[in-house]
Amino acid sequence: MASTPPPQKTSPFAVAKTVFWSFFGIRKGRDYQSDIAKITPMQAIIGGLIGAAIFIATLVTIVQVVLSK
């Protein structure tokens, strides 16, 4: 049985780009397959957590600005 090579680690910028587009749910099949081959599960999890934290912080900041006026 042939073993598959482990995923290649990719740059943090590429992981951030993937997470950004994943939040919108917009991804081409070709890009999705490329991401699966290049991004490790740990990179995806960490990128998702960081992306979610940035998203929440942005929402909180917008609400604070709107309510302060």
N, CA, C and O of each residue as an XYZ file, in Angstrom:
276
protein
N       0.846     -1.172      0.000
C       0.000      0.000      0.000
C       0.891      1.234      0.000
O       1.770      1.376      0.850
N       0.660      2.112     -0.945
C       1.471      3.322     -1.080
C       0.992      4.368     -0.081
O      -0.205      4.622      0.055
N       1.936      4.954      0.600
C       1.561      5.994      1.555
C       1.575      7.350      0.852
O       2.383      7.597     -0.044
N       0.674      8.207      1.274
C       0.633      9.543      0.687
C       1.614     10.433      1.425
O       1.784     10.304      2.637
N       2.259     11.333      0.703
C       3.208     12.226      1.372
C       2.460     13.184      2.296
O       1.312     13.543      2.032
N       3.112     13.593      3.373
C       2.453     14.539      4.275
C       2.237     15.877      3.567
O       2.985     16.216      2.650
N       1.210     16.649      3.988
C       0.970     17.941      3.350
C       2.172     18.863      3.508
O       2.853     18.855      4.534
N       2.415     19.646      2.482
C       3.506     20.613      2.548
C       3.022     21.812      3.342
O       1.889     22.261      3.169
N       3.875     22.330      4.208
C       3.493     23.525      4.945
C       3.575     24.710      3.998
O       4.458     24.789      3.144
N       2.650     25.613      4.167
C       2.596     26.789      3.320
C       2.784     28.036      4.166
O       2.851     27.952      5.392
N       2.870     29.179      3.527
C       3.146     30.430      4.233
C       1.936     30.877      5.050
O       0.801     30.530      4.724
N       2.177     31.639      6.104
C       1.066     32.175      6.895
C       0.127     33.056      6.057
O      -1.076     33.087      6.317
N       0.652     33.761      5.073
C      -0.179     34.593      4.212
C      -1.166     33.735      3.421
O      -2.336     34.096      3.283
N      -0.699     32.614      2.909
C      -1.572     31.722      2.149
C      -2.653     31.119      3.050
O      -3.795     30.951      2.622
N      -2.300     30.796      4.284
C      -3.287     30.271      5.232
C      -4.321     31.353      5.547
O      -5.519     31.072      5.594
N      -3.862     32.594      5.762
C      -4.779     33.699      6.054
C      -5.729     33.930      4.888
O      -6.920     34.168      5.092
N      -5.213     33.861      3.679
C      -6.052     34.049      2.492
C      -7.107     32.948      2.407
O      -8.269     33.216      2.100
N      -6.707     31.738      2.673
C      -7.636     30.609      2.639
C      -8.727     30.763      3.695
O      -9.904     30.533      3.417
N      -8.331     31.153      4.905
C      -9.306     31.335      5.986
C     -10.254     32.478      5.642
O     -11.459     32.368      5.868
N      -9.729     33.570      5.100
C     -10.559     34.711      4.722
C     -11.641     34.296      3.735
O     -12.816     34.604      3.933
N     -11.251     33.603      2.678
C     -12.235     33.185      1.678
C     -13.169     32.114      2.225
O     -14.317     32.015      1.791
N     -12.695     31.318      3.164
C     -13.548     30.293      3.765
C     -14.651     30.908      4.615
O     -15.754     30.367      4.688
N     -14.360     32.039      5.259
C     -15.390     32.724      6.045
C     -16.538     33.162      5.143
O     -17.691     33.174      5.575
N     -16.242     33.517      3.918
C     -17.280     33.929      2.980
C     -17.926     32.734      2.286
O     -18.996     32.868      1.693
N     -17.296     31.585      2.352
C     -17.846     30.398      1.703
C     -17.646     30.398      0.206
O     -18.325     29.671     -0.519
N     -16.720     31.209     -0.256
C     -16.446     31.315     -1.693
C     -15.091     30.661     -1.955
O     -14.051     31.152     -1.517
N     -15.128     29.568     -2.664
C     -13.883     28.870     -2.965
C     -14.081     28.056     -4.232
O     -15.070     27.333     -4.355
N     -13.172     28.164     -5.156
C     -13.236     27.352     -6.374
C     -12.763     25.944     -6.033
O     -11.926     25.755     -5.150
N     -13.304     24.968     -6.738
C     -12.921     23.577     -6.497
C     -11.435     23.346     -6.679
O     -10.817     22.598     -5.922
N     -10.869     23.982     -7.671
C      -9.437     23.845     -7.938
C      -8.620     24.399     -6.768
O      -7.643     23.782     -6.343
N      -9.022     25.565     -6.246
C      -8.310     26.165     -5.124
C      -8.479     25.325     -3.855
O      -7.546     25.186     -3.063
N      -9.673     24.770     -3.673
C      -9.941     23.922     -2.520
C      -9.007     22.707     -2.519
O      -8.423     22.365     -1.491
N      -8.876     22.070     -3.661
C      -7.990     20.904     -3.774
C      -6.537     21.295     -3.502
O      -5.792     20.548     -2.869
N      -6.148     22.461     -3.982
C      -4.789     22.951     -3.743
C      -4.565     23.200     -2.252
O      -3.507     22.871     -1.716
N      -5.570     23.785     -1.582
C      -5.451     24.057     -0.153
C      -5.319     22.770      0.648
O      -4.526     22.697      1.587
N      -6.089     21.766      0.284
C      -6.021     20.487      0.984
C      -4.621     19.886      0.886
O      -4.124     19.282      1.837
N      -4.001     20.060     -0.264
C      -2.674     19.482     -0.474
C      -1.575     20.260      0.251
O      -0.537     19.689      0.585
N      -1.787     21.542      0.497
C      -0.710     22.377      1.030
C      -0.839     22.743      2.499
O       0.174     22.910      3.179
N      -2.048     22.872      2.998
C      -2.250     23.370      4.360
C      -2.495     22.205      5.319
O      -3.333     21.340      5.067
N      -1.752     22.204      6.414
C      -1.923     21.154      7.416
C      -3.149     21.475      8.281
O      -3.555     22.633      8.377
N      -3.730     20.462      8.903
C      -4.890     20.724      9.768
C      -4.580     21.716     10.895
O      -5.424     22.542     11.244
N      -3.389     21.637     11.457
C      -3.028     22.554     12.540
C      -2.971     23.993     12.035
O      -3.404     24.910     12.733
N      -2.444     24.201     10.833
C      -2.419     25.547     10.253
C      -3.834     26.063     10.044
O      -4.108     27.235     10.299
N      -4.730     25.209      9.585
C      -6.114     25.615      9.347
C      -6.809     25.970     10.655
O      -7.543     26.956     10.715
N      -6.589     25.187     11.696
C      -7.218     25.448     12.992
C      -6.712     26.761     13.577
O      -7.506     27.600     14.003
N      -5.408     26.938     13.600
C      -4.828     28.165     14.154
C      -5.263     29.376     13.329
O      -5.621     30.414     13.887
N      -5.234     29.245     12.010
C      -5.677     30.338     11.144
C      -7.138     30.678     11.372
O      -7.509     31.852     11.390
N      -7.973     29.658     11.546
C      -9.392     29.882     11.805
C      -9.632     30.581     13.135
O     -10.473     31.475     13.230
N      -8.899     30.177     14.152
C      -9.047     30.823     15.462
C      -8.604     32.285     15.417
O      -9.266     33.159     15.978
N      -7.502     32.540     14.758
C      -7.025     33.923     14.626
C      -8.013     34.738     13.800
O      -8.328     35.875     14.151
N      -8.502     34.164     12.708
C      -9.478     34.857     11.875
C     -10.756     35.160     12.635
O     -11.308     36.252     12.502
N     -11.238     34.211     13.431
C     -12.444     34.427     14.228
C     -12.222     35.516     15.274
O     -13.103     36.342     15.510
N     -11.048     35.518     15.897
C     -10.739     36.545     16.900
C     -10.705     37.933     16.262
O     -11.213     38.892     16.842
N     -10.118     38.046     15.085
C     -10.082     39.331     14.381
C     -11.491     39.765     14.002
O     -11.840     40.937     14.141
N     -12.302     38.826     13.525
C     -13.676     39.124     13.141
C     -14.483     39.634     14.341
O     -15.193     40.633     14.232
N     -14.374     38.956     15.469
C     -15.104     39.354     16.673
C     -14.617     40.709     17.176
O     -15.428     41.559     17.542
N     -13.307     40.919     17.198
C     -12.761     42.203     17.642
C     -13.243     43.339     16.742
O     -13.529     44.434     17.226
N     -13.336     43.087     15.444
C     -13.830     44.099     14.509
C     -15.291     44.423     14.797
O     -15.674     45.593     14.820
N     -16.103     43.402     15.015
C     -17.514     43.632     15.326
C     -17.685     44.403     16.631
O     -18.503     45.320     16.703
N     -16.935     44.046     17.648
C     -17.022     44.737     18.935
C     -16.618     46.197     18.772
O     -17.261     47.084     19.334
N     -15.578     46.449     18.022
C     -15.114     47.824     17.791
C     -16.173     48.635     17.037
O     -16.438     49.784     17.389
N     -16.768     48.053     16.020
C     -17.812     48.753     15.266
C     -18.994     49.078     16.164
O     -19.518     50.191     16.108
N     -19.425     48.128     16.993
C     -20.548     48.370     17.905
C     -20.206     49.466     18.897
O     -21.043     50.325     19.174
N     -19.003     49.457     19.435
C     -18.606     50.495     20.394
C     -18.593     51.876     19.745
O     -19.015     52.851     20.367
N     -18.123     51.972     18.523
C     -18.079     53.251     17.822
C     -19.490     53.751     17.552
O     -19.779     54.931     17.747
N     -20.369     52.861     17.105
C     -21.749     53.249     16.789
C     -22.485     53.670     18.060
O     -23.204     54.669     18.045
N     -22.324     52.944     19.143
C     -23.031     53.263     20.373
C     -22.482     54.491     21.086
O     -23.195     55.111     21.875
N     -21.235     54.854     20.825
C     -20.649     56.015     21.498
C     -21.137     57.329     20.889
O     -20.954     58.383     21.498
N     -21.744     57.297     19.720
C     -22.196     58.527     19.063
C     -23.599     58.871     19.448
O     -24.137     59.877     18.986
